[in-house]
Amino acid sequence: MPPLHRLSEFCWELAREGGMRVPGRIYANDELMETLRHEKAVEQVANVAHLPGIVGYSLAMPDIHWGYGFPIGGVAATRPEDGVISPGGVGFDINCGVRLLRTTLERPGVEPHLDRLLDCIDGAIPAGVGGHGAIPKLSTEDLRDLARRGAAWAVDRGYGRPDDPAYIEEGGCLAGADPEAVGDRALQRGAPQIGTLGSGNHFLEIDVIDEVYDPVGADRLGLKPGGIAVLIHSGSRGFGYQICDDFARRMIGVSKKYGIELPDRQLACAPLTSPEAAEYLAAMKCAANYAWVNRQVIMSLTEGAIARALGRKPESCGFGLVYDVCHNIAKYEEHLVEGRPQRVMVHRKGATRALPPGHPLVPAAYKDGGQPVIVPGDMGRYSFVCLGAEGSLTQTFGSTCHGAGRVASRSQMQRQMGREDCRAIMKSRGVRVRAKSRAGLVEEMPEAYKDVEVVVDVMERAGVSRKVCRLKPLAVLKG
């Protein structure tokens, strides 16, 4: 592995060596770096720097951990003319992302009803491995239509409000999605899963806003101390997984075809000028749009479940979409490269877009504060709402962290927790939890994750994003 030296209090650099085309940069404090130094994820940062056409740096956010090809928490931008697209730089759960729903409900009126809330939400939102959707199985034509149109498809069918797409990254739809690029197996897997939460680290949380750091920013987002909010973390389910799997296998041969040599076959890629890259991007956009439809439907069903549990009408709960961000995506954006604005293909694998105030892609209602950034932590501590800051454009291709980042594998957690009653442990910590399996709950216990407050503080102090408020979980539905 190349030498690692400190650039600043919160940024470390991997020197360019061998076939690396650019240096690597990792955002971390001393505590995080002490853990990272000997992890394979750091080697992956160096590996990504070998990609043809990569510009600036191979980047890693402070929630970095080992992933497929790219580290989770990795960011890389490549030039259109001689760069590449790598499915490993997006991930298997294409457009895995987080949606934040605000309410006018307050903790005292909700806390006595948490068990009933979980009952109603659990009954409305299918979760777990597989999991058939909350709406009837879609026809192939319906699936192709939603893959082209994204969130607007769901809104047109009564799931949500007409202005919801304005509060979703890219308006809830990546243009250029082409279902003809999607294989039959992906279509089969995707048809029954719209409106499902999934398994692993996916969740739905009822949270209370328990700390506010930026009152003006929080007010702009409609978030008030003591208020109730809902976090939804899900993605493109089997549809996106199958698309990634199909293309990741195919790209191994494509890399050889174009004479691309890489230190890890999981970085297999295609030149952006090639037909193979165009086909992958067309399919990836379908999966991204699917994920936005999925979260849109989940949100709408959740609103109905909360209202039923509390014996209220939905309109009396003050529901409103704050924002929806994706953290497994690749897309063309304009960024400064060597002091000049250039169009580049930005890979974000476990990283969140974080645009500063005034940026043209920030929703008009948030223009003065910056793009909302939603950073979930573990189910026992807290999550954070942040805003993009100016440093994101000069340092990280408009990107920041996406979560806490694992410190213990799923198998390690199974060994560590033994036969402990995890639900009772979480209840003793003030959090009610439902999970489809004990194994799924054990693997997602708070001990499996870094402290997300440390992660968001690194990015704040680096000038990339800044904290607005903290959310504390009260009730959690896990897959």
Legacy VTK file of the C-alpha trace (Angstrom):
# vtk DataFile Version 3.0
C-alpha trace
ASCII
DATASET POLYDATA
POINTS 479 float
0.000 0.000 0.000
1.306 3.517 -0.782
2.550 5.707 2.088
-0.165 7.558 4.019
0.610 11.067 5.235
-1.389 13.805 6.860
-2.471 16.825 4.810
-4.571 18.541 7.484
-6.290 17.771 10.769
-9.020 15.833 8.949
-7.509 14.780 5.620
-4.890 12.133 4.827
-3.267 11.376 1.491
-2.128 8.168 -0.150
0.817 9.106 -2.345
0.556 8.276 -6.034
2.510 5.089 -6.714
2.820 2.475 -9.437
-0.244 2.473 -11.683
-2.139 5.039 -9.621
-3.191 7.920 -11.877
-4.046 10.242 -8.969
-3.370 10.280 -5.211
-5.924 8.998 -2.733
-7.480 11.119 0.001
-9.235 9.927 3.147
-11.241 12.137 5.507
-10.813 11.027 9.115
-9.727 12.170 12.555
-7.020 10.481 14.605
-9.458 8.066 16.211
-10.908 6.882 12.908
-7.540 6.703 11.152
-6.084 4.539 13.884
-8.728 1.943 13.031
-8.459 2.424 9.272
-4.693 2.167 8.817
-4.629 -1.594 8.538
-7.962 -2.146 6.811
-8.363 -3.366 3.262
-10.677 -0.430 2.524
-7.624 1.877 2.431
-6.026 -0.386 -0.158
-9.236 -0.081 -2.168
-8.848 3.721 -2.200
-5.465 3.192 -3.883
-6.946 0.637 -6.291
-9.660 3.062 -7.441
-6.909 5.566 -8.291
-5.885 3.222 -11.150
-9.111 3.846 -13.104
-8.565 5.355 -16.563
-9.550 9.012 -16.799
-9.871 9.552 -13.047
-9.393 13.188 -12.034
-8.356 14.897 -8.825
-8.267 12.192 -6.196
-9.667 8.808 -5.281
-11.674 9.898 -2.235
-12.966 8.215 0.898
-15.374 9.653 3.451
-14.923 8.975 7.218
-17.531 6.175 7.159
-15.290 4.182 4.810
-15.319 0.382 5.051
-14.577 -2.514 2.741
-16.866 -3.001 -0.258
-17.075 -4.597 -3.689
-14.302 -3.000 -5.781
-14.729 0.519 -4.423
-14.733 0.986 -0.660
-18.105 1.897 0.784
-17.666 5.605 1.386
-15.723 5.996 -1.871
-16.000 8.819 -4.420
-14.307 9.101 -7.815
-14.827 11.294 -10.872
-13.748 10.386 -14.399
-13.464 12.397 -17.623
-16.049 11.714 -20.352
-13.474 11.508 -23.134
-11.072 8.930 -21.672
-12.694 7.878 -18.400
-14.729 4.855 -17.393
-17.862 3.778 -15.558
-17.503 0.967 -13.023
-20.513 -0.870 -11.511
-18.350 -1.447 -8.424
-18.304 2.332 -7.979
-22.086 2.374 -7.632
-22.739 -0.825 -5.722
-25.259 -3.625 -5.863
-28.098 -1.702 -4.228
-28.321 1.009 -6.865
-29.759 4.229 -5.408
-29.876 2.915 -1.907
-30.841 6.149 -0.197
-32.536 7.932 2.663
-35.774 9.888 2.813
-36.750 12.211 5.659
-40.423 12.855 6.391
-41.381 15.654 8.780
-44.596 15.877 10.798
-46.273 18.336 13.149
-46.569 15.543 15.724
-44.671 15.867 18.991
-43.066 13.322 21.270
-45.612 13.406 24.152
-48.482 12.609 21.788
-46.652 9.765 20.059
-44.508 8.004 22.654
-47.388 6.226 24.480
-48.454 4.677 21.147
-45.123 3.377 19.843
-46.060 -0.310 19.972
-49.260 0.327 18.039
-47.343 2.507 15.584
-44.934 -0.343 14.919
-47.843 -2.777 14.530
-49.488 -0.575 11.914
-46.300 0.229 10.019
-45.182 -3.403 10.109
-48.542 -4.405 8.675
-48.344 -1.788 5.915
-44.689 -2.130 4.825
-43.394 -5.568 3.820
-39.808 -6.064 4.988
-37.135 -8.738 5.089
-35.424 -10.908 2.474
-37.531 -11.217 -0.679
-40.682 -9.521 0.501
-43.588 -8.993 -1.856
-44.764 -5.469 -2.413
-47.480 -3.527 -0.736
-49.103 -3.020 -4.146
-50.141 -5.814 -6.520
-47.472 -7.389 -8.700
-46.699 -5.017 -11.526
-47.014 -5.958 -15.150
-43.849 -5.803 -17.219
-45.179 -2.707 -18.948
-45.916 -0.981 -15.624
-42.417 -1.817 -14.420
-40.861 -0.432 -17.578
-42.978 2.723 -17.243
-41.963 3.411 -13.634
-38.315 2.682 -14.486
-38.473 5.475 -17.070
-40.453 8.007 -14.998
-39.322 7.549 -11.396
-41.148 9.164 -8.466
-43.721 10.935 -10.667
-45.081 7.489 -11.600
-45.982 6.872 -7.942
-47.380 10.372 -7.395
-49.671 9.949 -10.395
-51.081 6.833 -8.708
-51.898 8.595 -5.454
-48.715 7.863 -3.508
-47.664 11.227 -2.110
-48.165 14.846 -3.070
-47.667 16.592 -6.429
-44.731 18.668 -5.157
-42.817 15.698 -3.680
-40.470 15.273 -6.683
-39.162 18.818 -6.108
-37.676 17.547 -2.819
-35.962 14.493 -4.274
-32.457 14.423 -5.716
-32.683 14.806 -9.513
-36.425 15.384 -9.123
-36.815 11.669 -8.453
-35.926 10.665 -12.012
-32.692 10.160 -13.941
-33.331 10.971 -17.595
-32.184 8.431 -20.152
-33.336 5.310 -18.334
-33.987 2.570 -20.890
-35.730 -0.642 -19.763
-34.477 -2.350 -22.935
-31.061 -2.466 -21.236
-32.505 -4.408 -18.269
-32.409 -8.193 -18.290
-35.446 -10.424 -17.849
-34.282 -11.725 -14.471
-34.099 -8.181 -13.061
-37.611 -7.447 -14.330
-38.892 -10.648 -12.696
-37.278 -9.780 -9.361
-38.452 -6.170 -9.435
-42.101 -6.734 -10.310
-43.306 -7.794 -6.820
-41.088 -5.586 -4.635
-42.282 -1.979 -4.985
-43.189 -0.659 -1.529
-40.887 -3.038 0.370
-38.181 -2.177 2.857
-35.737 -5.013 2.266
-33.265 -6.518 4.710
-29.727 -5.883 5.979
-29.192 -2.299 7.082
-32.477 -1.040 5.628
-34.915 0.397 8.114
-37.809 2.688 8.891
-37.509 4.817 12.038
-39.788 6.996 14.100
-37.439 9.670 15.473
-37.603 12.669 17.741
-35.617 15.823 16.957
-33.623 16.076 20.170
-30.838 18.548 19.335
-30.781 21.562 17.006
-27.426 23.100 16.047
-28.619 25.504 13.353
-32.055 26.946 14.259
-32.365 28.873 11.004
-31.489 25.821 8.923
-33.801 23.581 10.929
-36.663 26.031 10.587
-36.111 26.212 6.841
-36.462 22.398 6.704
-39.531 22.426 8.953
-37.772 20.564 11.769
-38.469 21.671 15.347
-37.086 20.457 18.693
-39.262 17.719 20.164
-40.954 17.103 16.823
-41.443 13.679 15.277
-39.779 12.742 11.997
-39.551 9.534 9.986
-36.420 8.156 8.325
-36.758 5.646 5.472
-33.646 3.815 4.281
-34.162 1.494 1.334
-33.102 1.037 -2.274
-33.813 -0.716 -5.554
-34.244 -4.169 -4.017
-33.740 -7.256 -6.221
-34.232 -5.168 -9.359
-31.113 -3.070 -8.776
-29.105 -5.948 -7.331
-29.694 -8.055 -10.416
-28.780 -5.204 -12.768
-25.493 -4.675 -10.931
-24.772 -8.403 -10.822
-25.423 -8.787 -14.551
-23.170 -5.893 -15.532
-20.420 -6.521 -12.961
-19.933 -9.993 -14.455
-20.091 -8.651 -17.976
-17.622 -5.812 -17.324
-14.798 -8.260 -16.588
-14.794 -9.213 -20.261
-15.399 -5.620 -21.329
-12.277 -4.448 -19.463
-10.221 -7.066 -21.275
-11.767 -6.094 -24.612
-10.579 -2.495 -24.195
-7.200 -3.439 -22.704
-7.922 -1.926 -19.288
-5.600 -3.302 -16.605
-6.689 -2.937 -12.981
-5.354 -4.214 -9.640
-8.759 -5.692 -8.710
-11.184 -7.376 -11.126
-14.069 -6.019 -9.021
-13.212 -2.602 -10.488
-14.072 -3.914 -13.968
-15.339 -1.052 -16.093
-16.148 0.252 -19.547
-14.938 3.391 -21.357
-17.566 6.111 -21.136
-17.443 6.414 -24.918
-18.315 2.728 -25.395
-21.712 1.131 -26.115
-21.266 -1.059 -23.025
-21.039 2.019 -20.788
-24.128 3.503 -22.396
-26.036 0.286 -21.804
-24.986 0.057 -18.149
-25.923 3.685 -17.504
-29.334 3.191 -19.137
-29.997 0.167 -16.898
-28.537 1.803 -13.767
-30.872 4.783 -14.256
-33.823 2.378 -14.389
-32.770 0.976 -11.011
-32.313 4.487 -9.583
-35.806 5.462 -10.706
-37.196 2.211 -9.275
-35.652 3.052 -5.890
-37.267 6.497 -5.862
-40.638 4.930 -6.627
-40.048 2.408 -3.849
-39.303 5.057 -1.222
-42.200 7.201 -2.467
-44.635 4.324 -1.982
-43.157 3.388 1.405
-43.515 6.991 2.579
-47.148 7.209 1.489
-48.038 3.906 3.146
-46.223 4.977 6.313
-48.230 8.185 6.535
-51.464 6.191 6.403
-50.208 3.717 9.014
-49.168 6.473 11.441
-52.504 8.236 11.094
-54.414 4.983 11.728
-52.282 4.147 14.764
-52.972 7.546 16.305
-56.650 7.636 15.314
-56.126 10.762 13.233
-56.610 11.885 9.663
-53.358 12.054 7.645
-53.829 15.753 6.916
-53.850 16.513 10.661
-50.357 15.040 11.099
-48.584 17.698 9.026
-46.675 15.249 6.849
-44.164 16.740 4.420
-41.168 15.405 2.515
-37.997 17.187 3.658
-35.662 15.542 1.148
-34.585 12.248 -0.427
-30.911 11.607 -1.193
-29.250 8.657 -2.857
-25.877 7.293 -1.852
-25.138 4.587 -4.453
-25.128 6.316 -7.823
-23.051 7.537 -10.767
-23.971 10.529 -12.897
-22.571 13.359 -14.943
-22.085 16.598 -13.015
-20.052 19.755 -13.490
-17.177 20.261 -11.051
-13.932 22.188 -10.855
-10.994 20.152 -12.150
-7.605 21.872 -12.024
-9.408 25.182 -11.577
-11.747 24.803 -14.555
-15.392 23.659 -14.584
-15.590 20.301 -16.298
-18.274 17.706 -16.887
-17.282 14.491 -15.120
-18.841 11.171 -14.234
-19.073 11.144 -10.420
-19.239 7.720 -8.737
-20.675 7.856 -5.204
-20.532 4.498 -3.463
-21.818 4.995 0.077
-21.511 8.782 -0.205
-24.112 11.560 -0.330
-24.343 14.589 -2.595
-23.829 17.767 -0.528
-24.318 20.939 -2.558
-23.730 24.363 -0.927
-26.072 27.357 -0.704
-26.885 28.935 -4.037
-26.085 25.876 -6.156
-28.537 25.597 -9.067
-29.458 21.992 -8.206
-30.589 22.851 -4.661
-34.421 23.064 -4.364
-35.630 26.672 -4.437
-37.011 26.465 -0.889
-33.564 25.494 0.416
-31.386 27.620 -1.874
-30.167 29.928 0.897
-29.132 27.100 3.200
-27.818 24.383 0.908
-28.907 20.887 -0.031
-30.178 18.717 2.833
-27.928 15.784 3.688
-29.456 12.922 5.678
-26.918 10.789 7.565
-28.389 7.791 9.405
-26.491 6.327 12.310
-27.236 3.112 14.179
-30.630 2.255 15.635
-29.551 2.821 19.231
-27.967 6.256 19.150
-28.845 8.968 16.628
-28.878 10.188 13.040
-28.117 13.660 11.680
-29.579 16.139 9.244
-26.894 18.301 7.669
-26.570 20.846 4.862
-24.021 20.980 2.067
-21.196 23.507 2.463
-18.812 25.272 0.075
-15.967 22.878 0.790
-17.804 20.056 -0.931
-17.263 21.665 -4.338
-13.563 22.370 -3.787
-12.660 19.118 -2.034
-14.998 16.190 -2.687
-16.872 16.619 -5.985
-19.923 17.790 -4.018
-19.962 14.739 -1.721
-20.032 13.921 1.971
-20.550 10.909 4.248
-23.650 8.697 4.058
-23.831 6.971 7.432
-21.880 5.617 10.368
-19.904 2.866 8.625
-19.493 -0.642 9.959
-16.754 -1.631 12.396
-17.894 -5.243 12.895
-18.971 -7.717 10.232
-22.277 -9.545 10.352
-20.577 -12.774 11.364
-18.638 -10.973 14.110
-21.895 -9.609 15.509
-23.440 -13.077 15.523
-20.514 -14.345 17.590
-20.416 -11.282 19.849
-24.104 -11.193 20.749
-24.474 -14.937 21.247
-27.966 -15.654 22.571
-28.608 -12.154 23.941
-32.169 -10.848 23.766
-31.468 -7.933 21.426
-35.012 -6.593 21.464
-34.913 -6.363 25.253
-31.506 -4.673 25.111
-32.819 -2.060 22.689
-35.961 -1.496 24.770
-33.765 -0.890 27.822
-32.068 1.835 25.774
-35.393 3.476 25.036
-35.854 2.130 21.492
-38.578 -0.275 20.426
-37.521 -2.531 17.562
-39.272 -4.908 15.181
-37.250 -7.168 12.926
-38.174 -9.962 10.549
-35.447 -12.215 11.942
-33.261 -12.418 15.025
-30.175 -12.718 12.815
-31.052 -9.488 11.046
-31.442 -7.696 14.361
-28.189 -9.045 15.816
-26.227 -7.973 12.747
-27.534 -4.406 13.034
-26.992 -3.777 16.743
-25.363 -0.399 17.493
-22.060 -2.084 18.378
-21.638 -2.968 14.684
-21.203 0.695 13.738
-18.946 3.688 14.241
-20.339 6.623 16.180
-21.999 8.634 13.419
-21.482 11.865 15.373
-17.727 11.448 14.930
-18.257 10.924 11.194
-20.422 14.027 10.637
-18.123 16.132 12.824
-15.154 15.275 10.583
-17.028 16.470 7.504
-18.233 19.600 9.283
-14.783 20.551 10.486
-13.395 19.879 7.015
-15.928 22.396 5.646
-17.763 19.879 3.473
-21.149 19.696 5.242
-22.542 21.080 8.485
-24.869 19.763 11.162
-28.407 21.118 11.458
-30.094 18.765 13.913
-29.918 15.356 15.547
-32.599 12.681 15.411
-32.969 10.114 18.190
-34.755 6.844 17.363
-37.864 5.904 19.339
-39.138 2.984 17.252
-37.449 1.041 14.458
-38.680 -1.423 11.832
-35.807 -3.550 10.473
-35.829 -5.910 7.522
LINES 1 480
479 0 1 2 3 4 5 6 7 8 9 10 11 12 13 14 15 16 17 18 19 20 21 22 23 24 25 26 27 28 29 30 31 32 33 34 35 36 37 38 39 40 41 42 43 44 45 46 47 48 49 50 51 52 53 54 55 56 57 58 59 60 61 62 63 64 65 66 67 68 69 70 71 72 73 74 75 76 77 78 79 80 81 82 83 84 85 86 87 88 89 90 91 92 93 94 95 96 97 98 99 100 101 102 103 104 105 106 107 108 109 110 111 112 113 114 115 116 117 118 119 120 121 122 123 124 125 126 127 128 129 130 131 132 133 134 135 136 137 138 139 140 141 142 143 144 145 146 147 148 149 150 151 152 153 154 155 156 157 158 159 160 161 162 163 164 165 166 167 168 169 170 171 172 173 174 175 176 177 178 179 180 181 182 183 184 185 186 187 188 189 190 191 192 193 194 195 196 197 198 199 200 201 202 203 204 205 206 207 208 209 210 211 212 213 214 215 216 217 218 219 220 221 222 223 224 225 226 227 228 229 230 231 232 233 234 235 236 237 238 239 240 241 242 243 244 245 246 247 248 249 250 251 252 253 254 255 256 257 258 259 260 261 262 263 264 265 266 267 268 269 270 271 272 273 274 275 276 277 278 279 280 281 282 283 284 285 286 287 288 289 290 291 292 293 294 295 296 297 298 299 300 301 302 303 304 305 306 307 308 309 310 311 312 313 314 315 316 317 318 319 320 321 322 323 324 325 326 327 328 329 330 331 332 333 334 335 336 337 338 339 340 341 342 343 344 345 346 347 348 349 350 351 352 353 354 355 356 357 358 359 360 361 362 363 364 365 366 367 368 369 370 371 372 373 374 375 376 377 378 379 380 381 382 383 384 385 386 387 388 389 390 391 392 393 394 395 396 397 398 399 400 401 402 403 404 405 406 407 408 409 410 411 412 413 414 415 416 417 418 419 420 421 422 423 424 425 426 427 428 429 430 431 432 433 434 435 436 437 438 439 440 441 442 443 444 445 446 447 448 449 450 451 452 453 454 455 456 457 458 459 460 461 462 463 464 465 466 467 468 469 470 471 472 473 474 475 476 477 478
